[in-house]
């Protein structure tokens, strides 16, 4: 039997008020999925309400419920609700709720909710919620929500994408979830677009068996001289796998520079370092990311390529049994 969904929050009655908070989703008792959180209420001249939290999955088997979306607001969008966790034995974490949109000048988009954790034994982490957009002048997109971690057997969730702000600053991508003992780290969320693009989120790390997650791509620059956001760092790995690749920098717009590439993640005892991310295209120099280092048996990761006259990233160091990574091209 699954938990019921939470109710939506009310719209603010007073000018400059706050929209109501969405209701929490119900928990499943033994077998079943958690209920979704309700959406937060909106307010045209104030703050959007928070999204409700998702319910937990049944302890034997069940997925966590999704978090509710944050409500729209003139000053700031509401935060997305955090997702419910998977059950104890088996089940995936839910997806975090999206942050609410900010509609006024200087507004801030709501942050995306966190993804739920995978079940303790076997389950993948949930994806983080998308950050809210900021549509007014000088706005700031909300950051994407961080992803949930996995159980003993499972992959980490992916980070949420940052909100866009075409007349301001894009939100940063959310960090990805770490894997369990056996499983891959999740990928970092992409940064949001803006006059200054948001940074990509970092890839998830691995405890034992599995590859590190890739860093998220930086947000694209907008306007006549928009600057792309930097790519996220690749996740480090455990004993038997490669580090994650660094994220690609966001493209610049007009006369603006692209974002720098993210650094590659470190390799495990028996695995090479991740490749550094390439810089984003643009009219001004941007540097590629550095390759990840190897620890024992494995090669260092290659450096990412520069753009617009920027430097390529240096290659990662090798372990005792391997060779260093190649330097990235300018």
Secondary structure, DSSP 8 states (H G I E B T S, - for coil): -------------STT-B----------SSBS----------BTTSB-----------SSB-----------BSSB-----------SSB-----------B-STT-B-----------SSB-----------B-STT-B-----------SBS----------EEEEE-----------SBS----------EEE----------SSBS----------B-SSS-B-----------SSS------------TT-------------TBS-----------SS-B---------SBS--------BTT----------SBS--------
